[in-house]
Every structure is written in structure tokens, then in C-alpha cells.
Amino acid sequence: MSDATAARTVTLSDVARAAQVSISTASKALNDRDDVAAATKARVLAVAEQLSFTPNVVARGLLAGRSGTVGLLTSDLEGRFMIPILMGAEDAFGEGRVNVFLCDARGDAIREQHHLRALLSRRVDGIIVVGRSTDPRRSLGQNIPVPVVYAYAPSDDPRDLSLTPDNVAGGRMAVEHLIACGRTRIAHVTGDPAYAAAQDRLAGARQALDEAGLTMVGEPMFSEWTEHWGRDAAAMLLQRYPDIDAIFCGSDQIARGVLDTARDLGRVVPDDLAVIGYDNWEVLADNSRPGLTSIDANLQKLGRKAAERVFAAIDGREAESGIRTVPVRLVIRGSTIARR
């Protein structure tokens, strides 16, 4: 090492010059890229060690054309769906040592544009947009200079890539489970009919009933996504159709209300009445009496897949488009134990 080099911080240019390679090749070698010959990589690493080169994380990101940051733009005020999606994304980002900027637009389009400009000014490498329902939302447009992936709420533009839970399969899975438990008189209580999730879950439930040669008891009951509605709906159902033996609920909150009314009316769950919810909101499902069987939307997996798609786009792999559904899963607890 020359005296001049020793007197200052060693740079990537110094390493490249000493190893007789370009700065780009030196950067790739130090980042363990596969597109550098093994002998060249070994020479660069040996020179870097000899010169006591310490890479600057920010400079390294800029050389690669990246900042090492990803923006997560959400409209989910309560965080009910955003938090598990964020956790899944951070799991994937953590493996690549990527930082996440979280921005809450609070459902306001102007605030969302403000946050979008702020994220782009920070030179984020990509953006994940998280909605608060599975209803389609307006696209950010095709002029965003970084990859964008929509999670939970799909974009209304088929040119965008959107990941959303498979609610049709979830409704089907719920009813198939009830039928497997020996239930044949199945009713459905759900939330706001304007929500895509409510309609998709109902569609899946009808598919399962049709294939089993069964008919839903009464008409599906729509209203709010609340325990209060669950209690009221269950009271009406059990008075009108006292022989029903199962209720598929469109959310865990509704299911908790159904369980309350069943208990008040002397119906034993699951012996007299099986109850299944949706969302697998563990704070509700685990603490219900009995524990609530539910469909888990796999939101952490959805967040992880969204992060992986951002990584793929950043790496230059062929961009995907359209809506992709993420599989859901059944979590069985005490509210649907099969009859003997």
C-alpha cells in the first residue's frame, strides 16, 4: 500500500485499480455476484483485504443503482391487515438487509400522493401498496420509476401486479370443512355486501354446497363486520330455522357474536351447532369459548410474496402483471369438532 493510500480512506476505485479491473467488476465481486469469474472475484477480495477496504453501505447501494430501501404505502388505518403483511415483507427484506419506509395515507388520495412523492424523493428501490380491503383500488399509474406491487387490495389496472387472498377458495374451504364434520343445514352470516370479500366468500360457499347437493339455509345475511351483527343475526336465524346445525361467518368478529347468542339460547357449540369464522384473528379466535375454527388469509405469506416480487423486479427479471391470488388455509379449533 502506498503512503498516499494509507493516509486516506481506501475507496472502491483503489481496489479496482490495484486488482486491475473496472469499478463495476470490483463492486460485483465484493457483492458476491455470480456474473464475475471466480478467479477475478478471488483477486478482488484479496486486494480488498490487503488494502483494508471497508465498503460504504450507502455508496455500495448507489453504485448498484439502489438505495437499499423499499416504501410500504398503506390505507389500513387500524393496521389489522397491514401489520401481518408488513411482518411478512420485513421477513423477506431482512434476508436482503433492506430497510422499509412505512407511510399511512389514511384513505386520503391527496395524502397518498404526498407520501408517494416523499418515497420517490428518498430514492426507494420499490413500493408495496397495501389496501384495507380486497376491493380494487385506483392504480398509482404506469409512470412510477420503480417497481410497484399491490398487496391485499388489487389495482384496477391489469398492467399492474396485484397479490390478494383467494377468498373464493376460502369460502369453499369453510363449507367443505363443515360438511366433512357432518353438517348439512348450513347458514351464512357475513358483512357489507358491497365488499368484494363478502361476495367472493359467499361464491366459494355456494360452490361447496352445490357440489355436495346441499342448499344454504335461508338467504345469506349481510350487514356489518361486527360482533353485534353476529349476535343479532344468530338470534334471527335460530328462531327462524331452529334445525340449522352450522353457521359460516364472514369474519371472526361476526362469529364471536354468533357464539354469544348460541350460548344465550342454550345451543351447545359444537355439539348442537358448528361455527366457523374468517380471518383467523388470533386474539379473537384463541380466546373464544370454544376456540374458533377460522380461515386464515395467510397475510404474512402475502407480504413475503409481495417483497419477493419487488426483489425480482429490481433485479431486472421479467415483470409480472394482473391479479395473483395467494392460497388461504383452514385453522381448526373447538367450534367445529366433527360429530362422532
C-alpha positions, 0 to 999 in steps of 0.5 A: 500500500502506498503512503498516499493510500494509507493516509486516506480512506481506501475507496472502491476505485483503489481496489479496482485499480490495484486488482486491475479491473473496472469499478463495476467488476470490483463492486460485483465481486465484493457483492458476491455476484455470480456474473464475475469469474471466480478467479477475478472475484478471488483477486478482488477480495484479496486486494480488498483485504490487503488494502483494508477496504471497508465498503460504504453501505450507502455508496455500495447501494448507489453504485448498484443503482439502489438505495437499499430501501423499499416504501410500504404505502398503506390505507389500513388505518387500524393496521389489522391487515397491514401489520401481518403483511408488513411482518411478512415483507420485513421477513423477506427484506431482512434476508436482503438487509433492506430497510422499509419506509412505512407511510399511512395515507389514511384513505386520503388520495391527496395524502397518498400522493404526498407520501408517494412523492416523499418515497420517490424523493428518498430514492426507494428501490420499490413500493408495496401498496397495501389496501384495507380491503380486497376491493380494487383500488385506483392504480398509482399509474404506469409512470412510477420509476420503480417497481410497484406491487399491490398487496391485499387490495388489487389495482384496477389496472391489469398492467399492474401486479396485484397479490390478494387472498383467494377468498373464493377458495376460502369460502369453499374451504369453510363449507367443505370443512363443515360438511366433512364434520357432518353438517348439512343445514348450513347458514351464512352470516357475513358483512357489507355486501358491497365488499368484494370479500363478502361476495367472493366468500359467499361464491366459494360457499355456494360452490361447496354446497352445490357440489355436495347437493346441499342448499344454504339455509335461508338467504345469506345475511349481510350487514356489518363486520361486527360482533353485534351483527353476529349476535343479532343475526344468530338470534334471527336465524335460530328462531327462524330455522331452529334445525340449522346445525352450522353457521359460516361467518364472514369474519371472526368478529361476526362469529364471536357474536354468533357464539354469544347468542348460541350460548344465550339460547342454550345451543351447545357449540359444537355439539348442537351447532358448528361455527366457523369464522374468517380471518383467523384473528388470533386474539379473537379466535384463541380466546373464544369459548370454544376456540374458533375454527377460522380461515386464515388469509395467510397475510404474512405469506402475502407480504413475503410474496409481495417483497419477493416480487419487488426483489425480482423486479429490481433485479431486472427479471421479467415483470409480472402483471394482473391479479395473483391470488395467494392460497388461504388455509383452514385453522381448526379449533373447538367450534367445529369438532366433527360429530362422532 
